[in-house]
């Protein structure tokens, strides 16, 4: 049962909320369109949104930098949008064009389009990376609409290299995407993207055969698409959690099933792990196994845990431990903080007299997690 004390924010939560409110008053908003490969339609989507903001909402929108790759449809989409002239920089006898960040800030529109967030600026530029230019623009109170492909996220660099065989050289720190106010994806099936490539809508015809035999295989694109969709789903999940935190909402919202299996060092939990896995698989939800260590485990308890950990590993179930002097309170606290929607726990091994003396973990847990379904699984009649 929630109490007034439960709803009262901690000093850290209050400070974070105040800082976020102060930041929102002076800081621009960042919206990122995330794709999984060239040609999915990121630039086209940015330009389309820019026209909607200008024509339907009357907002002041300019283009700070757009890379059309000479695609006719994308170039036509620029239309009458104002383009801030690029800065020309000489490097080793060659002239390069980069976004003129100072000119964008001086123009001070309400929204600016900045394409290719992961781009590395030519030496001689004020900032090494374009995302650093974007930070300056945001700090000036200007909203930014940008785009990037998921393979440019720093934390995914090794994963992408393993999947595609291509090491991405230009990366963006994950905190940049995490601090974005909005992240959306442009989704297209791998087969449709390959059709675009074969029609010459992405690269010049002479580059298509090489692209099809290397990066643009259906397997590569399917894997990258899944990664991009997961990133956006994770962003949505973070947004919901931030809202719940700001409104001091402790009770989980069942937007996505999260199954928590309670394992114990006192008895094998194989039956619980298998039941939890089946529930999560059927509901396409997440699953985690949680245990509360109480004191130093005996050799027998250690053997039980190792057996459970091995089964959890075979079922691809993450195992977490959470500390607490009272098992029910520790489990309830974990479930509430991690927005668990269903708890799977076994019948108590305590006798009636032990429950009268020490209390019932199951009864205490049910009382503490109102709003979360608790499934009490009968003890197996067969050896685990």
C-alpha positions as a Markdown table, in Angstrom:
| # | Residue | x | y | z |
|---|---|---|---|---|
| 1 | Unk | 0.0 | 0.0 | 0.0 |
| 2 | Unk | 1.4 | 3.4 | -1.0 |
| 3 | Unk | 1.7 | 6.0 | 1.8 |
| 4 | Unk | 2.2 | 9.8 | 1.6 |
| 5 | Unk | 5.9 | 9.1 | 2.4 |
| 6 | Unk | 6.1 | 6.8 | -0.7 |
| 7 | Unk | 4.9 | 9.6 | -2.9 |
| 8 | Unk | 7.2 | 12.3 | -1.5 |
| 9 | Unk | 10.2 | 12.8 | -3.9 |
| 10 | Unk | 13.7 | 12.5 | -2.7 |
| 11 | Unk | 16.0 | 15.5 | -2.7 |
| 12 | Unk | 17.9 | 14.1 | -5.7 |
| 13 | Unk | 14.6 | 13.7 | -7.6 |
| 14 | Unk | 13.5 | 17.3 | -6.7 |
| 15 | Unk | 16.9 | 18.7 | -7.8 |
| 16 | Unk | 16.8 | 16.7 | -11.1 |
| 17 | Unk | 13.2 | 18.0 | -11.8 |
| 18 | Unk | 14.2 | 21.7 | -11.1 |
| 19 | Unk | 17.3 | 21.4 | -13.3 |
| 20 | Unk | 15.2 | 19.9 | -16.1 |
| 21 | Unk | 12.6 | 22.7 | -15.8 |
| 22 | Unk | 15.3 | 25.4 | -15.8 |
| 23 | Unk | 17.0 | 23.8 | -18.8 |
| 24 | Unk | 13.8 | 23.6 | -20.8 |
| 25 | Unk | 13.2 | 27.3 | -20.4 |
| 26 | Unk | 16.5 | 28.3 | -22.1 |
| 27 | Unk | 17.6 | 25.2 | -24.1 |
| 28 | Unk | 16.4 | 24.2 | -27.5 |
| 29 | Unk | 14.7 | 20.9 | -28.1 |
| 30 | Unk | 16.4 | 18.1 | -30.0 |
| 31 | Unk | 14.4 | 15.7 | -32.2 |
| 32 | Unk | 16.4 | 12.9 | -33.9 |
| 33 | Unk | 15.1 | 10.8 | -36.8 |
| 34 | Unk | 16.8 | 7.4 | -36.5 |
| 35 | Unk | 17.3 | 5.1 | -39.5 |
| 36 | Unk | 19.2 | 1.9 | -40.1 |
| 37 | Unk | 20.8 | 2.5 | -43.5 |
| 38 | Unk | 21.2 | 5.0 | -46.2 |
| 39 | Unk | 18.1 | 5.6 | -48.3 |
| 40 | Unk | 15.4 | 4.8 | -45.7 |
| 41 | Unk | 14.1 | 8.3 | -46.0 |
| 42 | Unk | 15.6 | 10.3 | -43.1 |
| 43 | Unk | 16.4 | 13.5 | -45.0 |
| 44 | Unk | 13.1 | 13.4 | -46.9 |
| 45 | Unk | 11.2 | 13.0 | -43.6 |
| 46 | Unk | 13.1 | 16.0 | -42.0 |
| 47 | Unk | 12.3 | 18.2 | -45.0 |
| 48 | Unk | 8.7 | 17.1 | -45.0 |
| 49 | Unk | 8.3 | 18.0 | -41.3 |
| 50 | Unk | 10.0 | 21.3 | -41.9 |
| 51 | Unk | 7.4 | 22.2 | -44.5 |
| 52 | Unk | 4.6 | 21.2 | -42.1 |
| 53 | Unk | 6.0 | 23.3 | -39.4 |
| 54 | Unk | 6.4 | 26.3 | -41.7 |
| 55 | Unk | 3.2 | 26.1 | -43.7 |
| 56 | Unk | 0.7 | 24.6 | -41.2 |
| 57 | Unk | 2.0 | 26.0 | -37.9 |
| 58 | Unk | 3.7 | 29.2 | -39.2 |
| 59 | Unk | 7.0 | 28.4 | -37.5 |
| 60 | Unk | 10.3 | 29.9 | -38.5 |
| 61 | Unk | 12.3 | 27.0 | -40.0 |
| 62 | Unk | 15.6 | 27.1 | -41.8 |
| 63 | Unk | 18.1 | 24.5 | -43.2 |
| 64 | Unk | 21.5 | 24.6 | -41.4 |
| 65 | Unk | 22.8 | 21.6 | -43.4 |
| 66 | Unk | 21.1 | 19.0 | -45.6 |
| 67 | Unk | 22.8 | 16.2 | -47.5 |
| 68 | Unk | 20.6 | 15.2 | -50.5 |
| 69 | Unk | 23.2 | 12.9 | -52.1 |
| 70 | Unk | 21.8 | 14.3 | -55.4 |
| 71 | Unk | 18.6 | 12.3 | -55.0 |
| 72 | Unk | 16.0 | 14.1 | -57.1 |
| 73 | Unk | 13.1 | 13.5 | -54.7 |
| 74 | Unk | 15.1 | 14.8 | -51.7 |
| 75 | Unk | 16.3 | 17.9 | -53.6 |
| 76 | Unk | 12.8 | 18.7 | -54.8 |
| 77 | Unk | 11.6 | 18.5 | -51.2 |
| 78 | Unk | 13.8 | 21.5 | -50.2 |
| 79 | Unk | 11.4 | 23.8 | -52.1 |
| 80 | Unk | 11.2 | 27.3 | -50.6 |
| 81 | Unk | 12.8 | 26.5 | -47.3 |
| 82 | Unk | 15.4 | 29.1 | -46.3 |
| 83 | Unk | 19.0 | 27.6 | -46.5 |
| 84 | Unk | 21.7 | 29.2 | -44.3 |
| 85 | Unk | 24.8 | 29.5 | -46.5 |
| 86 | Unk | 27.6 | 27.0 | -45.6 |
| 87 | Unk | 31.0 | 28.0 | -44.4 |
| 88 | Unk | 33.9 | 27.4 | -46.8 |
| 89 | Unk | 37.0 | 26.0 | -45.2 |
| 90 | Unk | 40.4 | 25.5 | -47.0 |
| 91 | Unk | 42.3 | 22.3 | -46.0 |
| 92 | Unk | 45.3 | 21.0 | -47.8 |
| 93 | Unk | 44.6 | 23.0 | -51.0 |
| 94 | Unk | 40.9 | 21.8 | -51.2 |
| 95 | Unk | 37.8 | 23.8 | -50.3 |
| 96 | Unk | 35.3 | 22.1 | -48.1 |
| 97 | Unk | 31.8 | 23.2 | -47.1 |
| 98 | Unk | 30.5 | 22.8 | -43.5 |
| 99 | Unk | 27.5 | 24.1 | -41.6 |
| 100 | Unk | 28.0 | 27.7 | -40.5 |
| 101 | Unk | 27.0 | 27.3 | -36.8 |
| 102 | Unk | 27.7 | 30.9 | -36.0 |
| 103 | Unk | 25.4 | 32.0 | -38.8 |
| 104 | Unk | 22.6 | 29.7 | -37.7 |
| 105 | Unk | 22.8 | 31.1 | -34.2 |
| 106 | Unk | 22.9 | 34.7 | -35.5 |
| 107 | Unk | 19.8 | 33.9 | -37.7 |
| 108 | Unk | 18.1 | 32.4 | -34.6 |
| 109 | Unk | 15.2 | 30.5 | -36.2 |
| 110 | Unk | 12.7 | 28.5 | -34.1 |
| 111 | Unk | 13.8 | 25.3 | -35.8 |
| 112 | Unk | 16.9 | 24.3 | -37.8 |
| 113 | Unk | 17.5 | 21.2 | -39.8 |
| 114 | Unk | 20.9 | 19.7 | -39.3 |
| 115 | Unk | 21.5 | 16.5 | -41.2 |
| 116 | Unk | 24.1 | 13.7 | -40.6 |
| 117 | Unk | 24.6 | 14.1 | -36.8 |
| 118 | Unk | 27.6 | 11.8 | -36.8 |
| 119 | Unk | 29.5 | 13.8 | -39.4 |
| 120 | Unk | 33.2 | 14.7 | -38.7 |
| 121 | Unk | 34.0 | 18.3 | -39.5 |
| 122 | Unk | 37.0 | 19.1 | -41.7 |
| 123 | Unk | 40.1 | 20.1 | -39.7 |
| 124 | Unk | 40.1 | 23.9 | -39.0 |
| 125 | Unk | 36.5 | 23.9 | -38.0 |
| 126 | Unk | 35.6 | 25.2 | -34.5 |
| 127 | Unk | 34.3 | 21.7 | -33.4 |
| 128 | Unk | 35.5 | 18.3 | -34.4 |
| 129 | Unk | 32.0 | 16.8 | -34.7 |
| 130 | Unk | 28.7 | 18.0 | -35.9 |
| 131 | Unk | 26.9 | 16.9 | -32.8 |
| 132 | Unk | 29.0 | 19.4 | -30.9 |
| 133 | Unk | 27.8 | 22.1 | -33.3 |
| 134 | Unk | 24.3 | 21.0 | -32.5 |
| 135 | Unk | 25.0 | 21.3 | -28.8 |
| 136 | Unk | 26.0 | 25.0 | -29.4 |
| 137 | Unk | 22.8 | 25.6 | -31.3 |
| 138 | Unk | 20.6 | 24.0 | -28.6 |
| 139 | Unk | 22.4 | 26.1 | -25.9 |
| 140 | Unk | 21.4 | 29.2 | -27.9 |
| 141 | Unk | 17.8 | 28.2 | -27.4 |
| 142 | Unk | 17.2 | 27.0 | -31.0 |
| 143 | Unk | 15.3 | 23.7 | -31.7 |
| 144 | Unk | 17.1 | 21.2 | -33.8 |
| 145 | Unk | 15.7 | 18.5 | -36.1 |
| 146 | Unk | 18.5 | 16.0 | -36.9 |
| 147 | Unk | 19.1 | 12.5 | -38.3 |
| 148 | Unk | 21.5 | 9.6 | -38.1 |
| 149 | Unk | 21.7 | 5.9 | -38.6 |
| 150 | Unk | 21.7 | 3.6 | -35.6 |
| 151 | Unk | 25.1 | 2.1 | -36.5 |
| 152 | Unk | 26.8 | 5.4 | -35.7 |
| 153 | Unk | 26.0 | 5.0 | -31.9 |
| 154 | Unk | 29.3 | 4.5 | -30.1 |
| 155 | Unk | 28.1 | 1.6 | -27.9 |
| 156 | Unk | 26.9 | -0.4 | -31.0 |
| 157 | Unk | 30.2 | -0.1 | -32.9 |
| 158 | Unk | 31.4 | -3.6 | -32.2 |
| 159 | Unk | 28.0 | -5.2 | -32.7 |
| 160 | Unk | 27.6 | -3.5 | -36.1 |
| 161 | Unk | 31.1 | -4.5 | -37.2 |
| 162 | Unk | 30.4 | -8.1 | -36.2 |
| 163 | Unk | 27.1 | -8.1 | -38.1 |
| 164 | Unk | 28.1 | -6.3 | -41.3 |
| 165 | Unk | 31.9 | -6.8 | -41.4 |
| 166 | Unk | 32.2 | -3.0 | -41.7 |
| 167 | Unk | 33.7 | -0.9 | -39.0 |
| 168 | Unk | 31.9 | 2.5 | -38.7 |
| 169 | Unk | 34.4 | 5.2 | -38.2 |
| 170 | Unk | 32.1 | 8.2 | -37.4 |
| 171 | Unk | 30.3 | 7.7 | -34.1 |
| 172 | Unk | 28.1 | 9.6 | -31.8 |
| 173 | Unk | 28.3 | 9.2 | -28.0 |
| 174 | Unk | 25.2 | 7.5 | -26.6 |
| 175 | Unk | 24.5 | 10.4 | -24.3 |
| 176 | Unk | 23.6 | 12.6 | -27.3 |
| 177 | Unk | 20.7 | 10.4 | -28.2 |
| 178 | Unk | 19.8 | 9.8 | -24.6 |
| 179 | Unk | 19.4 | 13.6 | -24.1 |
| 180 | Unk | 17.3 | 14.1 | -27.2 |
| 181 | Unk | 13.7 | 15.2 | -26.4 |
| 182 | Unk | 12.3 | 13.1 | -29.1 |
| 183 | Unk | 13.5 | 10.1 | -31.1 |
| 184 | Unk | 11.5 | 8.6 | -34.0 |
| 185 | Unk | 12.4 | 6.1 | -36.6 |
| 186 | Unk | 11.8 | 5.9 | -40.4 |
| 187 | Unk | 11.0 | 2.3 | -41.0 |
| 188 | Unk | 11.0 | 0.4 | -44.2 |
| 189 | Unk | 11.4 | -3.4 | -44.9 |
| 190 | Unk | 14.8 | -4.6 | -46.0 |
| 191 | Unk | 13.3 | -5.9 | -49.3 |
| 192 | Unk | 11.8 | -2.5 | -50.1 |
| 193 | Unk | 15.1 | -0.8 | -49.3 |
| 194 | Unk | 17.0 | -3.2 | -51.6 |
| 195 | Unk | 14.4 | -2.4 | -54.4 |
| 196 | Unk | 15.2 | 1.3 | -54.0 |
| 197 | Unk | 18.9 | 0.6 | -54.3 |
| 198 | Unk | 18.4 | -1.5 | -57.4 |
| 199 | Unk | 16.3 | 1.3 | -59.0 |
| 200 | Unk | 19.2 | 3.7 | -58.5 |
| 201 | Unk | 17.3 | 5.8 | -55.9 |
| 202 | Unk | 20.2 | 5.6 | -53.3 |
| 203 | Unk | 23.5 | 5.2 | -55.1 |
| 204 | Unk | 24.8 | 5.7 | -58.6 |
| 205 | Unk | 24.2 | 2.6 | -60.8 |
| 206 | Unk | 27.9 | 1.7 | -60.9 |
| 207 | Unk | 28.0 | 1.4 | -57.1 |
| 208 | Unk | 24.9 | -0.7 | -56.7 |
| 209 | Unk | 26.4 | -4.2 | -57.3 |
| 210 | Unk | 29.1 | -3.7 | -54.7 |
| 211 | Unk | 26.6 | -2.4 | -52.2 |
| 212 | Unk | 24.3 | -5.4 | -52.7 |
| 213 | Unk | 27.2 | -7.8 | -52.2 |
| 214 | Unk | 28.5 | -6.1 | -49.1 |
| 215 | Unk | 26.5 | -3.9 | -46.7 |
| 216 | Unk | 23.1 | -4.1 | -48.4 |
| 217 | Unk | 22.4 | -7.8 | -47.8 |
| 218 | Unk | 18.9 | -8.6 | -46.5 |
| 219 | Unk | 20.5 | -10.2 | -43.4 |
| 220 | Unk | 22.5 | -7.2 | -42.5 |
| 221 | Unk | 19.6 | -4.8 | -43.1 |
| 222 | Unk | 17.2 | -7.0 | -41.0 |
| 223 | Unk | 19.6 | -7.0 | -38.1 |
| 224 | Unk | 20.2 | -3.3 | -38.3 |
| 225 | Unk | 16.5 | -2.6 | -38.6 |
| 226 | Unk | 15.8 | -4.6 | -35.4 |
| 227 | Unk | 18.5 | -2.7 | -33.5 |
| 228 | Unk | 17.0 | 0.6 | -34.6 |
| 229 | Unk | 13.5 | -0.4 | -33.6 |
| 230 | Unk | 14.8 | -1.5 | -30.2 |
| 231 | Unk | 16.6 | 1.8 | -29.7 |
| 232 | Unk | 13.4 | 3.7 | -30.3 |
| 233 | Unk | 11.4 | 1.3 | -28.1 |
| 234 | Unk | 14.0 | 1.9 | -25.3 |
| 235 | Unk | 13.7 | 5.7 | -25.8 |
| 236 | Unk | 9.9 | 5.4 | -25.4 |
| 237 | Unk | 10.3 | 3.3 | -22.3 |
| 238 | Unk | 12.7 | 6.0 | -20.8 |
| 239 | Unk | 10.2 | 8.7 | -21.6 |
| 240 | Unk | 7.4 | 6.9 | -19.8 |
| 241 | Unk | 9.7 | 6.3 | -16.8 |
| 242 | Unk | 10.7 | 10.0 | -16.7 |
| 243 | Unk | 7.1 | 11.0 | -16.8 |
| 244 | Unk | 6.2 | 8.6 | -14.0 |
| 245 | Unk | 9.1 | 9.9 | -11.9 |
| 246 | Unk | 8.2 | 13.6 | -12.5 |
| 247 | Unk | 4.6 | 12.8 | -11.4 |
| 248 | Unk | 5.7 | 10.6 | -8.5 |
| 249 | Unk | 3.8 | 7.6 | -10.0 |
| 250 | Unk | 5.1 | 4.4 | -8.4 |
| 251 | Unk | 2.4 | 2.0 | -9.6 |
| 252 | Unk | 3.6 | 0.4 | -12.9 |
| 253 | Unk | 1.8 | 1.1 | -16.1 |
| 254 | Unk | 1.2 | -2.0 | -18.1 |
| 255 | Unk | 2.5 | -0.7 | -21.5 |
| 256 | Unk | 4.8 | -3.7 | -21.8 |
| 257 | Unk | 4.9 | -7.0 | -19.8 |
| 258 | Unk | 7.9 | -7.4 | -17.5 |
| 259 | Unk | 8.1 | -10.7 | -15.7 |
| 260 | Unk | 10.0 | -11.1 | -12.4 |
| 261 | Unk | 10.8 | -14.6 | -11.2 |
| 262 | Unk | 11.8 | -14.8 | -7.5 |
| 263 | Unk | 14.4 | -17.4 | -6.9 |
| 264 | Unk | 15.6 | -18.6 | -3.5 |
| 265 | Unk | 18.9 | -20.2 | -2.3 |
| 266 | Unk | 16.8 | -22.5 | -0.1 |
| 267 | Unk | 15.2 | -24.6 | -2.8 |
| 268 | Unk | 15.5 | -25.2 | -6.6 |
| 269 | Unk | 13.6 | -22.7 | -8.7 |
| 270 | Unk | 13.6 | -24.5 | -12.0 |
| 271 | Unk | 9.8 | -24.8 | -12.1 |
| 272 | Unk | 9.5 | -21.0 | -11.5 |
| 273 | Unk | 12.0 | -20.1 | -14.2 |
| 274 | Unk | 10.4 | -22.3 | -16.8 |
| 275 | Unk | 6.9 | -21.0 | -15.9 |
| 276 | Unk | 8.1 | -17.4 | -16.0 |
| 277 | Unk | 9.9 | -18.0 | -19.4 |
| 278 | Unk | 6.7 | -19.4 | -20.9 |
| 279 | Unk | 4.7 | -16.4 | -19.7 |
| 280 | Unk | 7.2 | -13.9 | -21.1 |
| 281 | Unk | 7.5 | -15.8 | -24.4 |
| 282 | Unk | 3.7 | -16.0 | -24.8 |
| 283 | Unk | 3.3 | -12.3 | -24.0 |
| 284 | Unk | 6.4 | -11.2 | -25.8 |
| 285 | Unk | 7.6 | -9.5 | -22.6 |
| 286 | Unk | 10.9 | -9.1 | -20.8 |
| 287 | Unk | 11.9 | -11.5 | -18.0 |
| 288 | Unk | 14.4 | -11.3 | -15.1 |
| 289 | Unk | 15.2 | -13.6 | -12.2 |
| 290 | Unk | 15.8 | -11.9 | -8.9 |
| 291 | Unk | 17.1 | -13.2 | -5.6 |
| 292 | Unk | 17.8 | -11.6 | -2.2 |
| 293 | Unk | 21.0 | -12.9 | -0.5 |
| 294 | Unk | 20.6 | -13.1 | 3.2 |
| 295 | Unk | 23.9 | -13.8 | 5.0 |
| 296 | Unk | 26.6 | -16.0 | 3.7 |
| 297 | Unk | 25.1 | -18.9 | 1.8 |
| 298 | Unk | 25.9 | -22.5 | 2.9 |
| 299 | Unk | 27.5 | -24.9 | 0.5 |
| 300 | Unk | 24.1 | -26.4 | -0.1 |
| 301 | Unk | 22.5 | -23.0 | -0.9 |
| 302 | Unk | 25.4 | -22.2 | -3.2 |
| 303 | Unk | 24.8 | -25.3 | -5.1 |
| 304 | Unk | 21.1 | -24.5 | -5.4 |
| 305 | Unk | 21.9 | -21.0 | -6.8 |
| 306 | Unk | 24.4 | -22.3 | -9.2 |
| 307 | Unk | 21.9 | -24.8 | -10.6 |
| 308 | Unk | 19.3 | -22.0 | -10.9 |
| 309 | Unk | 21.8 | -19.7 | -12.6 |
| 310 | Unk | 22.8 | -22.4 | -15.1 |
| 311 | Unk | 19.1 | -22.9 | -16.1 |
| 312 | Unk | 18.5 | -19.2 | -16.3 |
| 313 | Unk | 21.5 | -18.9 | -18.6 |
| 314 | Unk | 20.1 | -21.7 | -20.9 |
| 315 | Unk | 16.8 | -19.9 | -21.0 |
| 316 | Unk | 18.5 | -16.6 | -21.6 |
| 317 | Unk | 17.0 | -15.1 | -18.4 |
| 318 | Unk | 19.0 | -12.2 | -16.8 |
| 319 | Unk | 19.7 | -12.8 | -13.1 |
| 320 | Unk | 19.8 | -9.8 | -10.7 |
| 321 | Unk | 20.4 | -9.7 | -7.0 |
| 322 | Unk | 18.9 | -7.0 | -4.7 |
| 323 | Unk | 19.9 | -6.2 | -1.2 |
| 324 | Unk | 17.7 | -5.9 | 1.8 |
| 325 | Unk | 17.3 | -7.2 | 5.3 |
| 326 | Unk | 13.7 | -8.2 | 4.7 |
| 327 | Unk | 13.1 | -10.4 | 1.6 |
| 328 | Unk | 9.6 | -9.2 | 0.7 |
| 329 | Unk | 10.5 | -5.5 | 1.0 |
| 330 | Unk | 13.6 | -6.0 | -1.1 |
| 331 | Unk | 11.7 | -7.9 | -3.8 |
| 332 | Unk | 8.8 | -5.3 | -3.8 |
| 333 | Unk | 11.3 | -2.4 | -4.1 |
| 334 | Unk | 13.0 | -4.0 | -7.1 |
| 335 | Unk | 9.6 | -4.7 | -8.8 |
| 336 | Unk | 8.4 | -1.2 | -8.3 |
| 337 | Unk | 11.6 | 0.5 | -9.4 |
| 338 | Unk | 11.8 | -1.7 | -12.5 |
| 339 | Unk | 8.2 | -1.4 | -13.5 |
| 340 | Unk | 7.5 | -5.2 | -13.2 |
| 341 | Unk | 4.0 | -6.2 | -14.3 |
| 342 | Unk | 4.0 | -9.8 | -13.1 |
| 343 | Unk | 5.8 | -11.6 | -10.3 |
| 344 | Unk | 6.3 | -15.4 | -10.2 |
| 345 | Unk | 7.1 | -16.8 | -6.8 |
| 346 | Unk | 6.9 | -20.3 | -5.3 |
| 347 | Unk | 5.0 | -21.5 | -2.2 |
| 348 | Unk | 6.8 | -20.6 | 1.0 |
| 349 | Unk | 8.9 | -23.3 | 2.5 |
| 350 | Unk | 8.2 | -21.9 | 6.0 |
| 351 | Unk | 5.9 | -23.9 | 8.3 |
| 352 | Unk | 2.8 | -22.5 | 9.8 |
| 353 | Unk | 4.6 | -21.8 | 13.1 |
| 354 | Unk | 7.5 | -20.1 | 11.2 |
| 355 | Unk | 5.0 | -17.9 | 9.4 |
| 356 | Unk | 3.4 | -16.9 | 12.6 |
| 357 | Unk | 6.7 | -16.1 | 14.1 |
| 358 | Unk | 8.6 | -14.6 | 11.2 |
| 359 | Unk | 5.8 | -13.6 | 8.9 |
| 360 | Unk | 4.8 | -14.8 | 5.4 |
| 361 | Unk | 7.0 | -13.5 | 2.5 |
| 362 | Unk | 4.3 | -14.1 | 0.0 |
| 363 | Unk | 1.6 | -12.2 | 2.0 |
| 364 | Unk | 4.0 | -9.3 | 2.7 |
| 365 | Unk | 5.0 | -9.2 | -1.0 |
| 366 | Unk | 1.4 | -9.1 | -2.2 |
| 367 | Unk | 0.6 | -6.3 | 0.3 |
| 368 | Unk | 3.5 | -4.2 | -0.9 |
| 369 | Unk | 3.0 | -4.6 | -4.6 |
| 370 | Unk | -0.7 | -3.8 | -5.1 |
| 371 | Unk | -1.2 | -3.2 | -8.8 |
| 372 | Unk | 1.2 | -6.0 | -9.8 |
| 373 | Unk | 0.0 | -9.5 | -10.5 |
| 374 | Unk | 1.6 | -12.1 | -8.3 |
| 375 | Unk | 1.5 | -15.8 | -9.5 |
| 376 | Unk | 2.2 | -18.2 | -6.6 |
| 377 | Unk | 3.4 | -21.5 | -8.2 |
| 378 | Unk | 2.7 | -24.8 | -6.5 |
| 379 | Unk | 5.7 | -26.8 | -5.4 |
| 380 | Unk | 6.7 | -29.4 | -7.9 |
| 381 | Unk | 5.9 | -33.0 | -7.0 |
| 382 | Unk | 8.9 | -34.2 | -8.9 |
| 383 | Unk | 12.6 | -33.4 | -8.3 |
| 384 | Unk | 13.8 | -30.3 | -10.1 |
